[in-house]
Amino acid sequence: MNLDDARSAGRSRFIAPLVVALLVVAGWQGLVVAYDVPAYLVPSPLVVARTLVADRVLLFDSLLVTLGVALTALGVAIVLGGLVALLFVRSRWIEMSLFPYAILLQVTPIVAIAPLIIIWVKDTRTALVLCAVVVAIFPIISNTTLGLRSADAGLLDLFRMYHATRWQTLLRLRVPSALPYFFGGVRIASGLALIGAVVAEFVAGTGGQGAGLAYQILLAGIQLNIPRLFAALLLITLSGVALFSLTVWTSRLVLAHWHESELTSLD
């Protein structure tokens, strides 16, 4: 693929979803107007946009609170998940002993354990971050562990033949081989961290100046301010897309010039 074809493909990847979004918004606007649907049931996109502008200070302040929790949780999940994966690959016994508990955290609904975390942890923000970490950490642990164990067998034999230490094999072979898996886990975890932050805010029901978007959604639902509810949902959705795009961009930045998973997409 030459440079012009690559640029054309890049534009298509951007334009095609944009066209679909415009068609959906236009259809939504047309149906609401045609059937005269009241705003307290389903507001039109124009009403949502006006609400977003009118309540921008309130909504964006709340968005920053929610994003702060989600990004902090994602950072903690990346560090802890990576360290746990390194520990697992160092010892099969440790992995067999602890990995089932990582699965247990993943399959346990966060709405069931979030109230306990919020009760046990006095600081509300710390409790919200912990709830989001519980949701986001498993993909990083599982993907990174799989990547560390998926190093090329021939290269492993070569390292053994040259008497490389376990740390040399880990840092120079296993870690580079695991990076695509790691970034795949981070992509999944970015969305889960945002979901965990929102769910934790719902459970905590924290209001006031430091309230996140989940509280604004709850309050808007109680007040039947459905346009504000839709505006808050739109901000959460766009934030999730932005977080995912950021992780994709970071992955390409790190892997683009040396790993085949990105080199093939540039050919």
C-alpha positions as CSV (number, residue, x, y, z in Angstrom):
1,M,0.0,0.0,0.0
2,N,1.5,3.3,-1.1
3,L,1.2,6.6,0.8
4,D,-1.8,7.9,-1.1
5,D,-3.7,4.6,-0.5
6,A,-2.8,4.8,3.2
7,R,-4.1,8.3,3.5
8,S,-7.3,7.4,1.6
9,A,-7.8,4.5,3.9
10,G,-7.3,6.7,7.0
11,R,-9.8,9.2,5.7
12,S,-12.3,6.4,5.1
13,R,-11.9,5.1,8.6
14,F,-12.8,8.6,9.8
15,I,-15.5,9.6,7.3
16,A,-17.5,6.3,7.3
17,P,-18.4,6.4,11.0
18,L,-19.1,10.2,10.8
19,V,-21.6,9.6,8.0
20,V,-23.3,6.9,10.0
21,A,-23.5,9.2,13.0
22,L,-24.9,12.1,10.9
23,L,-27.6,9.8,9.5
24,V,-28.5,8.5,12.9
25,V,-28.8,12.1,14.3
26,A,-30.8,13.2,11.3
27,G,-33.2,10.3,11.6
28,W,-33.5,10.9,15.4
29,Q,-34.3,14.6,14.7
30,G,-36.8,13.7,12.0
31,L,-38.7,11.1,14.0
32,V,-39.0,13.4,17.1
33,V,-40.3,16.3,15.0
34,A,-42.6,14.1,12.8
35,Y,-44.2,12.4,15.8
36,D,-44.1,15.5,18.0
37,V,-42.4,13.6,20.9
38,P,-42.2,15.8,24.0
39,A,-38.7,16.6,25.4
40,Y,-39.4,15.0,28.7
41,L,-39.7,11.6,26.9
42,V,-37.1,11.9,24.1
43,P,-35.5,15.2,23.4
44,S,-34.3,16.0,19.9
45,P,-30.6,16.4,19.1
46,L,-31.1,20.1,18.8
47,V,-32.6,20.3,22.3
48,V,-29.8,18.2,23.7
49,A,-27.2,20.5,22.0
50,R,-28.8,23.6,23.4
51,T,-28.9,22.0,26.9
52,L,-25.3,21.1,26.6
53,V,-24.4,24.7,25.8
54,A,-26.7,26.2,28.5
55,D,-25.5,23.8,31.2
56,R,-21.9,23.6,30.0
57,V,-20.3,24.8,33.3
58,L,-22.2,22.3,35.4
59,L,-21.8,19.4,33.1
60,F,-18.1,19.9,32.2
61,D,-17.1,20.4,35.9
62,S,-18.9,17.1,36.6
63,L,-17.2,15.5,33.6
64,L,-13.8,16.5,35.0
65,V,-14.6,14.8,38.3
66,T,-15.6,11.6,36.6
67,L,-12.6,11.6,34.2
68,G,-10.3,12.3,37.1
69,V,-11.6,9.1,38.9
70,A,-11.4,7.1,35.7
71,L,-7.9,8.2,34.7
72,T,-6.6,7.6,38.2
73,A,-8.1,4.2,38.3
74,L,-6.7,3.4,34.8
75,G,-3.2,4.4,35.9
76,V,-3.4,2.3,39.1
77,A,-4.8,-0.7,37.1
78,I,-2.0,-0.4,34.6
79,V,0.7,-0.3,37.3
80,L,-0.8,-3.0,39.5
81,G,-1.9,-5.2,36.6
82,G,1.5,-5.1,35.0
83,L,3.3,-5.9,38.2
84,V,0.9,-8.8,38.9
85,A,1.4,-10.2,35.4
86,L,5.2,-10.0,35.9
87,L,4.8,-11.9,39.1
88,F,2.6,-14.5,37.5
89,V,5.1,-15.1,34.7
90,R,7.9,-15.5,37.2
91,S,6.2,-18.3,39.0
92,R,3.5,-20.8,37.8
93,W,2.6,-21.6,41.5
94,I,1.9,-17.9,42.2
95,E,-0.2,-17.7,39.0
96,M,-2.2,-20.8,39.9
97,S,-2.7,-19.6,43.4
98,L,-3.8,-16.0,42.7
99,F,-5.3,-15.9,39.2
100,P,-8.6,-17.4,40.3
101,Y,-9.0,-14.5,42.6
102,A,-8.5,-12.1,39.7
103,I,-11.2,-13.9,37.9
104,L,-13.4,-13.7,41.0
105,L,-13.0,-9.9,41.0
106,Q,-13.9,-9.8,37.3
107,V,-17.1,-11.8,37.5
108,T,-18.4,-10.2,40.7
109,P,-20.8,-7.3,39.8
110,I,-19.3,-4.0,40.9
111,V,-22.7,-2.9,42.1
112,A,-22.5,-5.7,44.7
113,I,-19.2,-4.8,46.2
114,A,-19.1,-1.0,45.6
115,P,-21.3,-0.3,48.7
116,L,-18.9,-2.3,50.9
117,I,-15.8,-0.4,49.5
118,I,-17.6,2.9,50.0
119,I,-18.4,2.0,53.6
120,W,-14.9,0.6,54.4
121,V,-13.0,3.5,52.8
122,K,-13.6,6.8,54.5
123,D,-12.4,9.0,51.6
124,T,-15.1,9.0,48.9
125,R,-12.8,9.7,46.0
126,T,-10.4,6.9,47.0
127,A,-13.4,4.6,47.3
128,L,-14.6,5.5,43.8
129,V,-11.1,5.0,42.4
130,L,-10.8,1.5,44.0
131,C,-14.2,0.5,42.6
132,A,-13.1,1.5,39.1
133,V,-9.7,-0.3,39.6
134,V,-11.6,-3.5,40.5
135,V,-13.5,-3.2,37.2
136,A,-10.5,-2.3,35.0
137,I,-7.6,-4.4,36.2
138,F,-8.5,-7.9,35.0
139,P,-8.0,-7.3,31.2
140,I,-4.5,-5.9,31.9
141,I,-3.6,-8.8,34.1
142,S,-4.9,-11.5,31.7
143,N,-3.7,-9.9,28.5
144,T,-0.2,-9.0,29.8
145,T,0.2,-12.5,31.3
146,L,-0.7,-14.1,28.0
147,G,1.7,-11.8,26.2
148,L,4.6,-12.6,28.5
149,R,4.0,-16.3,28.0
150,S,3.6,-15.9,24.2
151,A,7.3,-15.1,23.4
152,D,8.6,-16.9,20.3
153,A,9.9,-20.4,21.3
154,G,12.8,-20.2,18.9
155,L,14.0,-16.9,20.4
156,L,13.6,-18.4,23.9
157,D,15.9,-21.3,22.9
158,L,18.3,-18.8,21.5
159,F,18.4,-16.8,24.7
160,R,19.0,-20.1,26.6
161,M,21.8,-21.1,24.2
162,Y,23.6,-17.8,25.0
163,H,23.0,-18.3,28.7
164,A,20.8,-15.2,29.2
165,T,19.6,-14.7,32.7
166,R,15.9,-14.8,33.5
167,W,15.8,-11.0,33.9
168,Q,17.5,-10.5,30.5
169,T,15.0,-12.9,28.9
170,L,12.2,-11.1,30.6
171,L,13.3,-7.5,29.8
172,R,14.7,-8.1,26.3
173,L,12.3,-10.7,24.9
174,R,9.2,-11.3,26.9
175,V,8.3,-7.7,27.7
176,P,8.7,-6.5,24.1
177,S,6.7,-9.5,22.8
178,A,3.9,-8.8,25.4
179,L,3.5,-5.1,24.5
180,P,0.7,-5.6,21.9
181,Y,-1.2,-7.8,24.3
182,F,-0.6,-5.2,27.1
183,F,-1.9,-2.4,24.9
184,G,-4.9,-4.5,24.0
185,G,-5.7,-4.9,27.6
186,V,-5.3,-1.2,28.2
187,R,-7.8,-0.4,25.4
188,I,-10.4,-2.6,27.1
189,A,-9.5,-1.3,30.6
190,S,-9.9,2.4,29.5
191,G,-13.6,1.9,28.8
192,L,-14.1,-0.3,31.9
193,A,-12.4,2.3,34.1
194,L,-14.9,4.9,33.0
195,I,-17.8,2.5,33.5
196,G,-16.5,1.6,36.9
197,A,-16.2,5.3,37.9
198,V,-19.8,6.0,36.7
199,V,-21.2,3.0,38.5
200,A,-19.4,3.8,41.7
201,E,-20.7,7.4,41.6
202,F,-24.2,6.0,41.1
203,V,-23.8,3.8,44.2
204,A,-22.1,6.5,46.3
205,G,-24.7,9.1,45.3
206,T,-22.2,11.9,46.1
207,G,-23.5,15.4,45.3
208,G,-22.4,18.9,45.9
209,Q,-19.6,20.7,44.2
210,G,-17.5,17.6,43.6
211,A,-20.3,15.6,42.0
212,G,-19.6,13.6,38.9
213,L,-21.7,13.0,35.8
214,A,-23.4,10.0,37.4
215,Y,-24.9,12.3,40.0
216,Q,-26.1,14.8,37.4
217,I,-27.8,11.9,35.6
218,L,-29.5,10.8,38.8
219,L,-30.6,14.3,39.6
220,A,-31.8,15.0,36.1
221,G,-33.9,11.8,36.1
222,I,-35.5,12.8,39.4
223,Q,-36.3,16.3,38.1
224,L,-37.4,14.9,34.7
225,N,-34.8,17.1,33.1
226,I,-34.3,14.6,30.3
227,P,-32.4,16.9,27.9
228,R,-29.7,17.3,30.6
229,L,-29.7,13.6,31.2
230,F,-29.1,13.0,27.5
231,A,-26.4,15.7,27.4
232,A,-24.6,14.0,30.3
233,L,-24.8,10.6,28.6
234,L,-23.4,12.2,25.4
235,L,-20.4,13.5,27.4
236,I,-19.8,10.1,28.9
237,T,-20.0,8.4,25.5
238,L,-17.6,10.9,23.9
239,S,-15.2,10.6,26.8
240,G,-15.1,6.8,26.4
241,V,-14.4,7.2,22.7
242,A,-11.6,9.7,23.5
243,L,-10.0,7.4,26.1
244,F,-10.1,4.5,23.6
245,S,-8.7,6.6,20.8
246,L,-5.9,7.8,23.2
247,T,-4.9,4.2,24.0
248,V,-4.9,3.3,20.3
249,W,-2.7,6.3,19.5
250,T,-0.3,5.5,22.3
251,S,-0.1,1.9,21.1
252,R,0.7,3.0,17.5
253,L,3.3,5.5,18.8
254,V,5.1,2.8,20.8
255,L,4.8,-0.1,18.3
256,A,4.6,1.5,14.9
257,H,8.3,1.4,13.9
258,W,9.3,-2.0,15.1
259,H,6.4,-4.4,15.9
260,E,4.8,-6.4,13.1
261,S,1.3,-5.9,14.5
262,E,1.6,-2.2,13.5
263,L,4.0,-2.5,10.6
264,T,1.6,-4.6,8.6
265,S,-1.1,-1.9,8.9
266,L,1.4,0.6,7.4
267,D,2.3,-1.5,4.4
